[in-house]
């Protein structure tokens, strides 16, 4: 059985809820923190070329290379995170007439609305600056 604790900010908070250490259970924590005594696997962001290659594999080399400066800026804006690049790449794939600049404008508009989602009490305790949004 796999038990997943996502976005753990304080290990002591979840410790009472951990299952017993037996062969029956495996525990996976996702966190931006470093906890001592716990095996970790750090996942880095993609380098610039790998991020662009991922976009090319989804959207097409010709389209990305024709907008290379904007595509590079988009990769940087998305933190070169594979999931973010995949999601935006699939969005671009759906509309062949949509430019990367237009996608960035849409992201700007969505970000404006995302700030409204963070104006609650939990925002102060979140480790991610923009949360899921």
C-alpha positions as CSV (number, residue, x, y, z in Angstrom):
1,X,0.0,0.0,0.0
2,X,1.4,3.4,-0.9
3,X,0.5,6.3,1.3
4,X,1.2,9.8,-0.2
5,X,1.5,13.0,1.8
6,X,1.7,15.9,-0.6
7,X,3.4,19.3,0.0
8,X,4.6,18.5,3.5
9,X,5.7,21.7,5.2
10,X,6.3,20.3,8.7
11,X,7.2,16.7,9.2
12,X,6.1,16.8,12.9
13,X,2.6,17.6,11.7
14,X,2.1,14.4,9.8
15,X,4.3,12.1,11.9
16,X,1.4,10.9,14.1
17,X,-0.5,9.8,11.0
18,X,2.3,7.7,9.4
19,X,1.5,4.1,9.0
20,X,3.6,1.5,10.9
21,X,7.0,0.7,9.2
22,X,6.2,-2.7,7.7
23,X,6.5,-4.3,4.3
24,X,2.8,-3.6,3.9
25,X,3.2,0.1,3.6
26,X,5.4,2.5,1.6
27,X,5.2,6.3,2.3
28,X,5.9,9.0,-0.2
29,X,6.3,12.6,0.9
30,X,6.4,15.5,-1.5
31,X,8.0,18.6,-0.1
32,X,10.1,21.6,-0.7
33,X,11.8,21.2,2.6
34,X,14.7,19.0,3.6
35,X,14.0,16.6,6.5
36,X,17.0,14.9,8.2
37,X,16.8,11.1,8.5
38,X,14.5,10.6,5.5
39,X,15.7,9.3,2.2
40,X,15.1,11.8,-0.5
41,X,15.1,12.0,-4.3
42,X,15.5,15.5,-5.5
43,X,14.0,16.3,-8.9
44,X,15.5,19.2,-10.7
45,X,13.9,21.3,-13.3
46,X,14.8,20.7,-17.0
47,X,17.7,22.6,-18.5
48,X,16.9,25.1,-21.3
49,X,17.5,22.8,-24.1
50,X,15.6,19.9,-22.6
51,X,12.6,22.2,-21.9
52,X,12.6,23.4,-25.5
53,X,12.9,19.8,-26.7
54,X,9.9,18.8,-24.6
55,X,7.8,21.6,-26.2
56,X,9.1,20.6,-29.6
57,X,8.0,17.0,-29.0
58,X,4.4,18.2,-28.2
59,X,3.9,21.2,-30.4
60,X,6.3,20.5,-33.3
61,X,9.8,21.6,-34.0
62,X,8.9,24.0,-36.8
63,X,6.4,25.9,-34.7
64,X,8.7,26.2,-31.7
65,X,11.8,27.1,-33.8
66,X,9.8,29.8,-35.6
67,X,9.1,31.4,-32.2
68,X,12.3,30.4,-30.5
69,X,12.8,33.6,-28.4
70,X,9.2,33.5,-27.2
71,X,9.4,29.7,-26.6
72,X,12.5,30.1,-24.5
73,X,10.8,32.9,-22.5
74,X,7.8,30.6,-22.0
75,X,10.0,27.8,-20.7
76,X,11.6,30.2,-18.2
77,X,8.3,31.6,-17.2
78,X,7.0,28.0,-16.5
79,X,10.1,27.3,-14.4
80,X,11.2,24.7,-16.9
81,X,8.9,22.3,-15.0
82,X,8.0,19.2,-17.1
83,X,4.3,19.1,-16.1
84,X,3.8,22.9,-16.7
85,X,5.5,22.6,-20.1
86,X,3.4,19.5,-21.0
87,X,0.1,21.2,-20.0
88,X,0.9,24.4,-21.9
89,X,2.3,22.4,-24.8
90,X,-0.9,20.4,-25.1
91,X,-2.9,23.7,-25.0
92,X,-0.8,25.0,-27.9
93,X,-1.1,21.7,-29.8
94,X,-4.9,22.1,-29.7
95,X,-4.9,25.4,-31.5
96,X,-2.3,25.6,-34.3
97,X,-3.1,29.3,-34.9
98,X,-2.3,30.3,-31.3
99,X,1.0,32.0,-30.9
100,X,3.3,31.6,-27.8
101,X,2.9,35.3,-27.1
102,X,-0.9,34.9,-27.0
103,X,-0.5,32.0,-24.6
104,X,1.7,34.2,-22.4
105,X,-0.9,36.9,-22.4
106,X,-3.5,34.3,-21.4
107,X,-1.2,33.2,-18.6
108,X,-0.9,36.8,-17.4
109,X,-4.7,37.1,-17.3
110,X,-5.1,33.8,-15.4
111,X,-2.5,34.9,-12.9
112,X,-4.5,38.0,-12.1
113,X,-7.4,35.8,-11.2
114,X,-5.2,33.3,-9.3
115,X,-4.2,36.0,-6.8
116,X,-7.9,36.1,-5.7
117,X,-7.7,32.4,-4.9
118,X,-4.9,33.0,-2.5
119,X,-6.6,35.5,-0.3
120,X,-7.6,33.1,2.4
121,X,-6.1,32.0,5.7
122,X,-4.2,29.0,4.2
123,X,-2.2,31.1,1.8
124,X,0.2,32.1,4.6
125,X,1.1,28.5,5.4
126,X,1.6,27.4,1.8
127,X,5.1,26.6,0.6
128,X,4.3,27.1,-3.0
129,X,4.1,30.8,-4.0
130,X,1.1,30.3,-6.3
131,X,-0.2,27.1,-5.0
132,X,-1.9,24.8,-7.5
133,X,-2.9,27.8,-9.6
